[in-house]
Amino acid sequence: MTEEQGLTIALEAAKAAGASDAYVDVARTREVTLRRRQGRIETSSEATTRSLSVRVWVDGRYGAAATTDLRPEGLPDFVRHLVALTRELEPDPDRRIADPALYPAGPGPELDAADPAVAALDPATREAMLADAASALDADPEVLSASAEIRTADGLLLVASTNGLATRWQGTRVTVSAQATVRDSGDRRSEDHAWATCRHLEDLPRLAALGEEAARRAKERVGSQQGRTRRATMVVEPRAAGTLLRWLVAGAEGSALHQGRSFWLGRLDEPVVSDVLSLTDDPWLPRGLRSRVHDDEGMASGPRAVIEGGALRSPWLDTTYARKLGTSPTNGTPSNLVVRPGERGLDAIVGSVEDGVLVTDWVGGNVSESTGDFSVGLRGFALRGGVRGGPVGEMNASGNLLALFRSLVEVGDEPFRWSPMLSPALVFEDAQLSGC
């Protein structure tokens, strides 16, 4: 049975069983992984999965279920059973299918999310790409252990509803990574990695450069020491900055706001962070890793300012939580998050820091979505007199996220490309750093 047939059968079964409305999506995804370790192929896997999810509204009640069994003889019973179970639930007048006026009016922008070359990759080409990514590691006598991996995915998503939505989306993704381990003092080992993720093969960097970066980063960690406890400048490099920003916006979603477990509660449009930060949700970014025409409810997407002028301007609100909060829906979940870049590169920023830390990785810790309080481990390098010093570790950054982002004084000029969070370096003054 085709995905289109499964979609039709599920919609018809929902209506026949008495659902007032239904929303169905069918996904097919093929994923291939190849991993090379110490010059040999270690693992190889390929899997194609199909799934169908159904949401139904019955007498003011809402239910949802998913299945990987798309056989035509079983789907009607699956949907009928869901409708019957939904009738037993408590009503929720705020949970309704999206208004068709919120659906895309046309096909939307060209997102260029699918690359046929990704799906067409053959085993020999994949092995050659891995060898390329690991070439610098294999040739480096200081590298004790080297690995490289390529993961690809190509998928199809069909969506339809009983009130008029009908869309089709195709996308691909390719990730190439390299990891290196080198000897440290005694029995210690130092390791690090590098990766690139994108939609199109032609957007990948020179693959050998990934191995070179992984080896360089691992060697730079040798001799890591615990830094001093103090308040100082904290520079967060681009590939680590995205994690920090994800913590900042984690509570800016409808469910967290409605349930009172968000530190953004009551602060909409209130300047509470530095106006240096400008954060946009851009689902129309060509070849973006989370680009989309509509969200999970079918609500049309579009670029919008999330944080501007130091304030949260537009949280993520699906139709249900928008009703509960008495406001208008935006989109239910984040897409590509883009930080407006500054004017200086990372090297220039580091060269201006008298005393601080350059953060390259976050290691464990705790972040409270309710209060914004955080205490997280970090790895990086000491900064003294405008010069990057030796590696530091076994340190924590702590405080409150809103207070931390009030102390943001600069963003860099070049974002980390291989993430749906496109952030340059971030520079914070007077950050609380704990070590020895």
C-alpha positions in Angstrom: 0.0 0.0 0.0 1.3 3.5 -0.8 1.5 6.3 1.7 -1.2 8.2 -0.2 -3.6 5.2 0.1 -2.8 4.9 3.9 -3.6 8.6 4.3 -7.0 8.3 2.5 -8.0 5.1 4.4 -7.2 6.7 7.8 -9.2 9.9 7.1 -12.2 8.0 5.8 -12.1 5.6 8.7 -12.0 8.5 11.2 -15.1 10.1 9.6 -16.9 6.8 9.4 -16.3 6.1 13.1 -17.8 9.4 14.1 -14.9 11.8 14.5 -15.8 15.4 13.8 -12.3 16.1 12.5 -9.1 14.2 11.9 -5.5 15.0 11.0 -3.3 12.3 9.6 0.4 12.2 8.6 2.3 9.4 7.0 6.1 9.3 7.0 8.6 7.2 5.2 12.3 7.5 6.1 15.4 5.6 5.0 18.5 5.9 7.2 21.9 4.6 6.4 24.9 4.6 8.8 28.5 3.6 8.1 31.2 3.8 10.8 34.9 3.4 10.3 37.3 2.7 13.2 41.0 2.3 13.1 41.0 2.1 9.3 38.3 -0.6 9.0 34.5 -0.5 8.6 33.1 -1.3 12.1 29.4 -1.0 11.6 27.0 -0.7 8.7 23.2 -0.4 8.9 20.3 0.5 6.7 16.7 0.8 7.7 13.5 2.1 6.1 10.6 2.9 8.3 7.0 3.9 7.6 4.6 5.3 10.2 1.2 6.8 10.3 -0.1 9.0 13.0 -3.8 10.0 13.5 -5.3 12.8 15.6 -9.0 12.8 16.1 -11.6 15.1 17.7 -14.7 13.4 19.0 -17.5 15.2 20.9 -15.1 17.9 22.2 -12.5 15.3 23.1 -9.1 14.7 21.6 -7.1 11.6 21.0 -3.9 10.6 19.1 -2.1 7.4 18.2 0.5 6.1 15.8 1.3 2.9 14.1 4.0 1.3 11.9 1.5 -1.2 10.5 0.1 0.3 7.3 -1.6 -2.8 6.0 -5.0 -1.7 4.5 -6.9 -4.4 6.2 -5.8 -3.3 9.7 -5.9 0.5 9.4 -9.7 1.0 9.7 -9.8 -1.0 12.9 -6.9 0.9 14.3 -8.6 4.2 13.7 -12.0 3.0 14.9 -10.4 1.8 18.2 -8.7 5.3 18.6 -12.1 7.0 18.1 -13.7 4.7 20.6 -11.0 5.4 23.2 -11.2 9.1 22.6 -14.9 9.1 23.5 -13.9 8.0 27.0 -11.6 10.9 27.7 -12.5 14.2 29.4 -13.5 17.0 27.1 -11.1 19.9 26.4 -12.8 22.8 24.7 -9.5 24.5 23.9 -8.1 21.5 22.0 -9.5 21.8 18.5 -8.3 21.2 15.0 -6.6 24.2 13.5 -8.7 26.7 11.7 -8.2 26.2 7.9 -7.5 30.0 7.7 -4.2 29.2 9.4 -3.1 26.7 6.8 -0.7 27.6 4.0 -2.5 29.5 1.2 -0.2 28.0 -1.5 2.8 25.8 -1.9 5.0 28.2 0.1 8.6 29.1 -0.5 11.1 26.8 -2.2 13.0 25.3 0.8 15.4 23.1 -1.3 15.4 20.5 1.5 15.9 17.4 -0.7 19.1 16.4 -2.6 18.7 13.3 -4.8 22.4 12.7 -4.6 22.1 11.9 -0.9 19.6 9.0 -1.5 21.8 7.8 -4.5 25.0 7.4 -2.5 26.4 3.9 -3.0 28.5 1.9 -0.5 31.7 2.5 -2.3 31.2 6.3 -2.2 30.3 6.2 1.4 33.5 4.3 2.3 35.5 6.8 0.2 34.0 9.7 2.1 34.8 8.0 5.4 38.4 7.4 4.3 38.7 11.1 3.4 37.3 12.2 6.7 39.7 10.0 8.6 42.8 10.6 6.4 44.4 13.1 8.6 43.8 10.9 11.7 45.2 7.8 10.1 48.4 9.7 9.1 48.9 11.3 12.6 51.2 9.3 14.8 49.9 11.1 17.9 46.4 9.8 17.4 45.8 6.6 19.4 42.2 6.0 18.2 40.4 7.3 15.2 36.9 6.9 13.9 34.7 8.5 11.3 31.0 8.1 10.6 28.5 9.1 7.9 24.8 9.1 8.4 22.3 9.9 5.8 18.5 10.1 5.8 16.0 10.7 3.1 12.3 11.1 3.9 8.8 11.7 2.7 6.0 13.2 4.7 2.4 13.4 3.6 -0.2 15.3 5.7 -3.9 15.7 5.3 -6.9 16.7 7.4 -10.6 16.5 7.1 -10.9 20.3 6.9 -8.8 20.8 3.8 -5.1 20.5 4.5 -3.1 18.5 2.0 0.7 18.8 1.8 3.7 16.8 0.7 7.3 17.3 1.9 10.6 15.6 1.0 13.9 16.1 2.7 17.4 14.7 3.0 20.2 15.1 5.6 23.8 14.0 5.6 26.1 14.1 8.7 29.9 13.3 8.5 31.9 13.2 11.8 35.4 12.4 12.9 36.7 11.6 16.4 40.2 11.4 17.7 41.9 10.2 20.9 45.4 11.2 21.9 47.6 10.4 24.9 47.6 12.7 27.9 49.7 12.5 31.0 49.9 9.2 32.8 47.0 6.9 31.8 44.8 9.9 30.8 43.4 10.3 27.3 42.2 13.4 25.6 39.6 13.2 22.9 37.5 15.5 20.8 35.4 15.5 17.6 34.2 17.5 14.6 31.2 17.2 12.4 29.1 18.7 9.6 25.4 18.3 9.0 23.5 19.6 6.0 20.8 18.9 3.5 22.9 18.7 0.3 26.1 16.9 -0.4 27.6 19.9 -2.1 27.4 21.9 1.1 29.7 19.6 3.1 33.1 21.0 3.9 36.4 19.4 2.8 36.0 16.1 4.6 39.7 15.7 5.5 39.3 19.0 7.4 36.9 17.3 9.8 39.6 14.8 10.8 42.2 17.6 11.0 39.9 19.5 13.3 39.2 16.5 15.5 42.9 15.8 16.0 43.7 19.4 16.6 41.0 19.8 19.3 42.0 16.5 21.0 45.7 17.6 21.1 44.7 21.0 22.5 43.0 19.4 25.4 46.2 17.7 26.6 47.3 18.9 30.0 43.9 20.3 30.9 43.8 21.8 34.4 41.1 23.1 36.7 40.6 26.8 36.3 40.2 29.3 39.2 36.9 30.3 40.8 36.1 33.9 40.0 33.8 36.2 38.1 35.3 36.9 34.7 34.5 37.3 31.0 33.1 34.1 29.4 33.4 33.7 25.6 31.4 30.8 24.2 32.6 29.6 20.8 29.9 29.2 18.1 29.5 25.4 18.2 28.8 25.6 21.9 26.7 28.8 21.8 23.7 27.0 20.4 23.3 24.8 23.5 23.2 27.9 25.7 20.6 29.6 23.5 18.4 26.4 23.5 18.4 26.6 27.3 17.4 30.2 27.2 14.3 29.6 24.9 13.4 26.2 26.3 10.6 27.7 28.5 9.2 30.0 25.7 6.7 27.4 24.6 2.9 27.3 25.2 2.8 24.2 27.5 5.5 25.6 29.8 3.9 29.0 30.0 0.4 27.7 30.6 1.6 25.3 33.3 3.6 28.0 35.1 7.0 26.2 34.7 8.7 28.8 32.6 11.0 31.6 33.7 9.5 33.7 30.9 6.1 33.7 32.5 4.8 37.2 32.9 7.8 38.7 31.0 6.5 38.9 27.4 7.7 42.2 25.8 9.6 43.0 29.0 13.3 43.9 28.4 15.0 41.3 30.6 18.1 40.4 28.5 20.7 42.3 26.6 19.5 44.1 23.5 22.7 42.8 21.8 20.8 39.5 21.3 18.5 39.4 18.3 17.0 35.9 17.7 14.8 35.1 14.8 12.8 31.9 14.0 13.3 31.4 10.3 11.4 28.3 8.8 12.0 29.6 5.3 15.8 29.4 5.3 16.8 27.6 2.1 18.3 24.2 2.9 17.8 24.9 6.6 17.9 21.8 8.9 14.5 22.6 10.3 12.9 24.6 7.4 9.2 23.9 6.8 6.1 25.3 5.2 3.9 24.6 8.2 4.2 23.3 11.8 2.9 20.0 13.3 -0.7 21.3 13.3 -0.6 22.5 9.7 -0.2 26.2 10.7 1.6 28.2 8.0 5.1 29.1 8.9 7.0 32.4 8.4 10.0 34.2 9.8 9.4 36.1 13.0 11.5 37.8 15.7 11.6 35.8 18.9 13.9 37.9 21.0 14.4 41.6 20.0 15.3 44.7 22.0 16.1 42.6 25.1 12.6 41.1 25.3 10.8 37.9 24.3 8.4 39.1 21.5 7.0 35.9 20.2 6.9 32.6 22.1 6.0 29.3 20.4 2.2 28.8 20.8 0.2 26.1 19.1 -3.5 26.7 18.7 -4.5 24.8 21.9 -2.2 26.7 24.3 -2.8 30.0 22.5 -6.5 29.6 23.4 -5.7 28.6 27.0 -3.5 31.7 27.3 -6.0 34.0 25.6 -3.7 35.0 22.7 -3.0 34.3 19.1 -1.1 31.2 17.9 2.3 31.5 16.3 3.8 28.1 15.6 4.0 25.2 18.0 7.8 24.4 17.9 11.0 26.1 16.9 12.4 25.8 13.4 15.8 27.3 12.4 16.9 29.8 15.1 19.2 32.6 13.8 21.2 35.0 15.8 22.0 38.3 14.2 25.8 38.4 13.8 28.1 41.1 15.1 31.2 42.6 13.6 34.2 40.8 15.0 35.5 37.3 14.6 36.4 35.0 17.4 40.1 35.6 17.2 39.6 39.4 17.5 37.2 38.9 20.5 39.7 36.6 22.3 42.4 39.1 21.7 40.5 41.8 23.6 39.8 39.7 26.8 42.1 40.4 29.7 40.8 37.6 32.0 38.3 35.0 31.2 37.5 31.6 29.7 36.8 30.4 26.2 34.1 27.7 26.4 34.3 25.0 23.8 32.0 22.4 25.3 29.4 22.0 28.0 29.6 18.9 30.2 26.5 17.8 32.2 25.0 19.9 34.8 21.5 21.2 35.6 19.3 23.8 34.0 15.8 24.7 35.4 13.2 25.6 32.9 11.0 27.0 35.7 13.5 29.4 37.3 16.3 29.8 34.8 18.9 28.8 37.4 21.7 26.7 36.0 25.0 25.1 37.0 26.8 23.3 34.1 30.2 21.9 33.6 32.4 23.4 30.9 35.6 22.7 29.0 37.7 25.3 27.2 40.8 27.5 27.5 42.0 30.2 29.9 42.2 33.7 28.4 44.8 36.1 29.8 45.9 39.4 28.4 44.3 38.8 25.0 46.0 35.4 24.6 44.5 32.0 24.6 46.2 30.0 27.4 46.2 26.4 28.3 43.1 24.1 28.4 40.8 24.1 31.4 38.3 21.6 32.7 36.5 20.4 35.8 34.8 23.9 36.0 31.3 25.1 36.3 29.4 28.1 35.0 26.4 29.0 37.2 23.8 31.6 37.8 20.5 32.5 36.2 20.0 32.5 32.5 18.2 35.8 32.4 20.9 37.4 34.4 23.6 35.8 32.3 22.0 37.1 29.1 21.7 40.5 30.6 25.5 40.5 30.7 25.8 39.6 27.0 28.0 42.3 25.5 28.9 41.0 22.1 28.1 38.4 19.5 30.6 37.3 16.9 30.4 37.6 13.1 30.3 34.0 12.0 27.7 31.4 13.1 28.2 27.7 13.4 26.7 26.3 10.2 26.0 22.7 11.0 23.1 23.2 13.3 19.5 24.5 13.3 20.7 27.0 15.9 22.8 29.4 13.8 24.7 31.3 16.5 28.1 33.1 16.4 30.3 33.4 19.5 28.7 34.9 22.5 30.6 37.1 25.0 29.4 37.6 28.6 30.9 39.9 31.2 31.2 39.0 34.9 30.1 35.4 34.5 30.4 33.2 37.6 33.0 30.5 37.0 33.8 27.9 39.6 36.9 25.7 39.8 39.7 25.4 42.2 
